[in-house]
Amino acid sequence: MREERDRPLQPVVPPTPLWHYTSPDEDSGRWWDFPFRAGDIVVSTRSKSGTTWVQMICLLLVLASPELPDRLGRLSPWLDWLVEPKEEVFARLAAQAHRRVIKTHTPLDGVPLDDRATYIVVGRHPLDMAVSFYHHRDNIDRGRMAELTGQPERDLPRQPPLHEWLVGFVDWEGDARAWLDTLPGTMLHLSDAWARRHDANVVLVHYDDLLADLDGSMRRLAGLLGLPVDEARWPALVRAATFESMRADARAPDGDLGVLKDPIAFFRRGKSGEGRALLQPGPRGGYGPRRPAGLVGTRPGGLSVAIVPDDKDWTWVLERPCPECGFDASSVSPESVAGRLRANAASWARVLQQSDEVVRRRPADDVWAPLEYACHVRDVCTLYHERLALMRGRSAVRELEPGRHRRRGALRRAGSGRRLASAA
């Protein structure tokens, strides 16, 4: 029974206060007495966010060979997973002479953070991740899982149609820590990592960046991990890390445990955009920035429709005036930019001094409230402040940014004007 084989001789407590995440298949408490060593690489993701892909990339970089000496799941085990006794997993990792790559689906607030280790958190568009996870659930042999964990087989209800399931994924309103495989749980995991983005041993990776430029993403990861790039071997390493190569080799993460009904089906498509195509903006099941508590919409009952994320290329404003606001970049001298930013920040401070009824109300369903807009401007100023610091060599943020702007901070009125002015 799992309860017997995983029971420590003495009660195990985390070295620092940590959240304890558990499910019928996982227990983050297995991390609490894990013996880290210098050079360890921990890959932390939500399910179906590119976990196996980044594990594979890290192993290829560490071993400098396109041929792995063992199954990926045995070389880079999932430490929290209850299908293997903890002592066996620890012993297998202890026997590895090279830098170790360890998988977890636990947010970093549930994993001991050791200064000798590097923590890679992988993000993917939540709807694309959710579609992959929906199909992955049907590929799990629940009977085999129950046999390996020593627990009774669960009689799970039949999955609803995909669209209905996605709406539930987005609209779930329970405790995010109690059910991480929901939109709130996913955002909790990623928000925790984002808050640690300046930590020297935390690296952020985006799934879409791997799709767009695998070679470049692998080179940057090698640099962040302090691993050399052998140009003679490099093309073979990149080919081995492609989705097609991994699918052809059926390098699924469960090794020989038989948990997956079809190892090849584990690598379903490896594309982006499928989830976003299934849910269109609307009053029910619409997907976009979640409206924070306290914001008021224009529909009866104060409800508002999710605003469609703006992914347009706005660099054209450098070439011609904007017909909407009249901004003309050609008329702005570089010397005047700092003063313009400070003046803009001061104007937002005045806006935020108005009543809650004014700053929290959207003028239309598809138009941000003043508070939302102010926080967006704050985030943009903060982002470009960091990028300017990087260009001037003041810091080295260890992250791989996705190719588009991300909403960064919580939409809080208190202090937003002050932080906006500071960023500007």
C-alpha positions in Angstrom: 0.0 0.0 0.0 1.2 3.5 -0.7 0.5 4.6 2.8 3.1 2.1 4.1 5.8 2.5 1.5 5.8 6.4 1.6 5.6 6.7 5.4 8.8 8.4 6.8 10.4 7.1 9.9 10.0 10.5 11.5 7.4 13.2 10.8 8.6 15.3 7.9 8.1 19.0 8.1 9.0 21.5 5.3 12.2 23.5 5.9 10.3 26.7 5.4 6.5 27.4 5.5 5.1 25.9 2.3 1.7 25.2 0.9 0.9 21.5 0.9 -0.8 20.4 -2.3 -2.4 16.9 -2.5 -4.6 14.9 -4.8 -5.3 11.2 -5.2 -2.2 11.0 -7.5 0.2 13.6 -6.0 1.6 14.9 -2.8 3.9 17.9 -2.7 5.0 16.9 0.8 7.4 14.4 -0.9 9.6 17.5 -1.7 10.0 18.4 2.0 13.0 16.1 2.7 14.4 15.8 -0.8 18.2 16.2 -0.7 19.0 18.9 -3.3 22.5 19.3 -4.7 24.3 21.9 -6.7 23.0 22.2 -10.3 19.6 20.6 -9.8 17.0 21.8 -12.4 13.3 21.7 -11.3 10.7 22.0 -14.0 7.4 23.3 -12.6 4.3 23.6 -14.7 0.6 23.0 -14.9 -0.3 19.8 -16.7 0.0 19.9 -20.6 1.9 23.2 -20.6 5.0 21.9 -22.2 6.4 20.0 -19.2 7.8 17.0 -21.1 9.1 19.3 -23.8 11.2 21.4 -21.4 12.3 18.3 -19.5 13.6 16.9 -22.8 15.3 20.1 -23.7 17.0 20.3 -20.3 18.2 16.6 -20.6 19.5 17.2 -24.1 21.5 20.3 -22.9 22.8 18.5 -19.8 23.8 15.3 -21.5 24.9 17.0 -24.8 23.6 14.0 -26.8 20.4 13.5 -28.9 20.2 9.9 -27.6 19.0 9.6 -24.0 20.5 6.7 -22.0 17.1 5.8 -20.5 13.4 6.7 -20.6 12.7 10.3 -20.1 10.4 9.6 -17.2 13.1 7.6 -15.4 15.8 10.2 -16.1 13.6 13.1 -15.1 11.0 11.7 -12.6 7.9 13.5 -11.4 8.8 13.7 -7.7 5.2 14.4 -6.4 3.7 11.4 -8.2 2.5 8.7 -6.0 2.8 5.8 -8.5 6.4 5.2 -7.4 7.7 4.9 -3.9 9.5 8.0 -2.8 12.5 6.1 -1.7 13.0 4.6 -5.1 12.7 7.9 -6.9 15.2 9.5 -4.4 17.6 6.7 -4.9 17.5 6.8 -8.7 18.1 10.6 -8.6 21.0 10.1 -6.1 22.7 7.7 -8.5 22.8 10.2 -11.3 26.2 11.7 -11.8 25.1 14.5 -14.1 23.0 17.5 -13.3 19.5 16.3 -12.4 16.2 17.4 -14.1 13.2 16.9 -11.8 9.5 17.4 -12.7 6.7 18.8 -10.6 3.2 20.2 -11.1 3.4 22.0 -7.8 3.6 25.8 -7.8 6.8 27.1 -6.4 5.1 28.1 -3.1 4.9 24.4 -2.4 8.4 23.4 -3.3 11.6 24.1 -1.1 13.6 26.8 -2.9 17.2 25.8 -2.7 19.8 28.4 -3.8 21.8 25.7 -5.5 18.9 24.7 -7.8 17.4 26.4 -10.9 13.5 26.5 -11.1 12.0 26.7 -14.6 8.3 27.5 -14.8 6.6 27.0 -18.1 3.5 28.9 -19.1 1.1 28.3 -22.0 -2.2 29.9 -23.0 -4.6 28.5 -20.4 -7.3 27.5 -23.0 -4.8 25.7 -25.2 -3.5 23.9 -22.1 -7.0 23.1 -21.1 -7.9 21.5 -24.4 -4.8 19.3 -24.2 -5.6 18.4 -20.6 -9.2 17.5 -21.6 -8.0 14.9 -24.1 -5.1 13.7 -21.8 -7.6 12.7 -19.1 -9.2 10.1 -21.5 -5.7 8.6 -22.1 -5.1 7.7 -18.5 -5.6 4.1 -17.4 -7.4 4.7 -14.1 -7.2 1.1 -13.1 -3.5 1.0 -13.5 -3.2 4.2 -11.5 -5.2 2.7 -8.7 -3.0 -0.4 -8.7 0.2 1.6 -8.5 -1.0 4.1 -5.9 -2.6 1.4 -3.7 -5.9 3.3 -3.7 -9.4 2.2 -4.8 -10.1 2.9 -8.4 -12.2 6.0 -8.7 -15.4 5.9 -10.7 -15.1 9.2 -12.5 -18.1 10.6 -14.3 -18.0 10.8 -18.1 -16.5 14.0 -19.4 -19.0 16.5 -20.8 -18.5 17.8 -24.3 -15.3 19.9 -24.7 -17.0 23.3 -25.0 -19.0 22.6 -21.8 -15.9 21.4 -20.0 -14.0 24.5 -21.0 -16.7 26.8 -19.7 -16.4 25.0 -16.4 -12.6 25.3 -16.5 -12.9 29.1 -16.9 -15.9 29.7 -14.6 -14.8 27.5 -11.6 -15.0 29.7 -8.5 -13.7 27.4 -5.7 -10.4 27.6 -3.9 -7.7 27.7 -6.6 -5.3 25.7 -4.4 -7.8 22.9 -4.0 -8.1 22.4 -7.7 -5.1 23.6 -9.7 -6.4 22.2 -13.0 -8.8 25.1 -13.5 -8.3 28.7 -14.8 -7.9 30.1 -11.2 -5.5 27.3 -10.3 -3.5 27.9 -13.5 -3.3 31.6 -12.9 -2.3 31.0 -9.2 0.6 28.8 -10.4 1.8 31.3 -13.0 1.2 34.4 -10.9 3.4 32.9 -8.1 6.2 32.3 -10.6 5.8 35.8 -12.1 6.2 37.3 -8.6 9.5 35.5 -8.4 10.7 36.5 -11.9 13.6 38.6 -10.5 15.0 35.7 -8.3 18.4 34.7 -9.5 17.4 31.0 -9.8 13.9 31.3 -11.3 13.5 31.1 -15.1 10.2 31.7 -17.0 9.6 29.9 -20.3 6.6 30.4 -22.6 5.3 27.5 -24.7 4.7 29.8 -27.7 8.3 30.9 -27.7 9.4 27.3 -28.0 7.0 26.8 -31.0 8.2 30.0 -32.7 12.0 29.6 -32.2 13.1 26.3 -30.7 16.8 26.8 -31.6 16.9 30.3 -30.0 14.9 29.2 -26.9 17.3 26.3 -26.4 20.3 28.5 -26.7 18.9 31.0 -24.2 18.1 28.2 -21.8 21.6 26.8 -22.1 23.0 30.2 -21.3 20.8 30.7 -18.2 21.7 27.2 -17.0 25.4 27.8 -17.6 25.6 24.9 -20.1 28.0 25.0 -23.1 26.7 24.9 -26.7 28.6 22.4 -28.9 28.0 23.8 -32.4 28.9 20.5 -34.0 26.2 18.6 -32.0 23.7 21.4 -31.8 21.6 20.7 -34.9 21.1 17.1 -33.7 20.0 18.3 -30.2 17.5 20.7 -31.7 16.1 18.0 -34.0 15.7 15.6 -31.0 13.8 18.3 -29.1 11.2 18.8 -31.9 7.6 17.8 -31.2 7.7 15.5 -34.2 10.9 13.7 -33.0 9.5 13.2 -29.5 6.2 11.9 -30.8 7.9 9.5 -33.2 10.0 8.1 -30.3 6.9 8.1 -28.0 9.0 9.6 -25.3 6.0 10.0 -22.9 6.8 10.7 -19.2 5.4 7.6 -17.6 8.3 5.3 -18.7 7.3 1.7 -18.5 4.6 2.1 -15.9 1.7 1.6 -18.3 -0.3 4.6 -17.0 -1.0 5.9 -20.5 -3.2 3.9 -22.7 -1.4 5.2 -25.8 2.0 6.8 -25.3 1.9 8.3 -28.8 -1.4 10.1 -28.1 0.3 11.9 -25.2 1.9 14.1 -27.8 -1.4 15.2 -29.4 -0.8 18.2 -31.6 1.7 20.6 -30.0 0.0 23.7 -31.5 -1.4 26.9 -30.2 -4.8 28.6 -30.8 -7.2 25.6 -30.5 -8.6 26.6 -27.2 -9.0 30.2 -28.1 -11.0 29.2 -31.2 -13.5 27.2 -29.1 -14.5 30.0 -26.7 -15.6 33.3 -28.2 -16.1 36.4 -26.1 -19.6 36.6 -24.7 -21.5 37.0 -21.4 -21.3 33.2 -20.7 -18.2 31.2 -21.4 -16.3 34.2 -22.8 -12.6 34.2 -22.2 -10.5 37.2 -21.6 -9.0 39.1 -18.6 -11.2 38.1 -15.6 -13.1 41.0 -14.2 -11.8 41.7 -10.7 -14.2 41.9 -7.8 -15.7 45.4 -7.5 -15.6 46.4 -11.1 -19.0 47.3 -12.5 -20.3 46.6 -16.0 -23.1 48.2 -18.0 -25.4 45.2 -18.2 -28.2 44.5 -15.7 -26.8 43.3 -12.4 -23.4 44.9 -13.1 -22.2 42.0 -15.3 -19.7 42.8 -18.1 -18.5 40.9 -21.1 -14.8 39.8 -21.2 -12.8 42.2 -23.3 -11.0 40.6 -26.2 -7.2 40.6 -25.6 -5.5 43.1 -28.0 -2.8 41.3 -30.0 -2.5 43.8 -32.8 1.0 45.2 -33.9 1.0 48.8 -32.8 4.5 49.6 -34.1 2.9 51.3 -37.1 2.4 54.4 -35.0 6.1 55.1 -35.4 5.5 55.7 -39.1 2.2 57.6 -39.2 -0.1 59.5 -36.8 -2.8 57.5 -34.9 -6.2 58.4 -36.2 -7.9 57.6 -32.9 -5.9 59.7 -30.5 -3.9 61.9 -32.8 -0.5 60.9 -31.4 2.3 61.6 -33.9 5.6 59.9 -33.0 7.5 62.0 -35.5 6.7 65.2 -33.5 8.1 63.8 -30.2 11.8 64.4 -29.5 13.7 61.8 -27.4 14.5 64.5 -24.9 10.8 65.1 -24.2 9.8 61.4 -23.5 10.7 61.4 -19.7 8.6 64.6 -19.1 5.7 63.2 -21.1 5.7 60.0 -19.1 5.7 61.8 -15.8 2.9 64.1 -16.9 0.8 61.1 -18.0 1.4 59.4 -14.7 0.3 62.5 -12.8 -2.9 62.7 -14.9 -3.8 59.1 -13.9 -3.3 59.9 -10.2 -6.0 62.6 -10.6 -8.3 60.1 -12.3 -7.9 57.6 -9.5 -8.9 60.2 -6.9 -12.5 60.1 -8.1 -15.1 58.0 -6.4 -15.3 54.2 -6.6 -18.4 54.4 -8.7 -16.5 56.4 -11.4 -13.1 54.5 -11.5 -14.6 51.0 -11.3 -17.4 51.4 -13.9 -16.8 50.4 -17.5 -18.3 53.0 -19.9 -19.2 50.1 -22.3 -19.0 46.3 -22.1 -15.9 46.2 -24.3 -14.2 49.3 -22.8 -12.0 49.2 -19.7 -12.9 51.0 -16.5 -10.5 53.8 -15.6 -9.0 51.6 -12.9 -8.3 48.8 -15.4 -6.8 51.3 -17.9 -4.6 52.9 -15.2 -3.3 49.5 -14.1 -2.6 48.6 -17.8 -0.6 51.9 -18.2 1.2 51.1 -14.9 2.2 47.6 -16.2 3.4 49.0 -19.5 5.6 51.6 -17.7 7.0 49.0 -15.3 7.7 46.6 -18.2 9.6 49.1 -20.2 11.4 50.4 -17.1 12.8 46.9 -16.7 13.7 46.6 -20.3 15.5 50.0 -20.2 17.5 48.8 -17.1 18.5 45.6 -19.0 19.7 47.7 -22.0 21.8 49.8 -19.6 23.2 46.7 -18.0 21.8 47.3 -14.5 20.3 43.9 -14.0 19.9 40.5 -15.6 16.3 39.3 -15.4 16.3 35.5 -15.8 13.3 34.9 -17.9 12.3 34.0 -21.4 9.6 36.4 -22.4 6.7 35.3 -24.6 6.4 37.2 -27.8 3.5 39.4 -26.7 2.6 41.7 -23.8 1.3 40.0 -20.6 -1.0 41.5 -18.0 1.2 41.8 -15.0 -0.3 43.1 -11.8 -3.5 42.8 -9.9 -6.1 45.5 -10.5 -5.9 47.3 -7.2 -6.8 50.9 -6.7 -4.7 51.5 -3.6 -1.2 52.6 -4.6 -1.7 52.2 -8.3 -1.2 55.9 -9.0 1.9 56.0 -6.8 3.4 52.9 -8.5 2.5 54.2 -11.9 4.3 57.5 -11.2 7.3 55.5 -9.9 7.5 53.4 -13.0 7.2 56.4 -15.3 
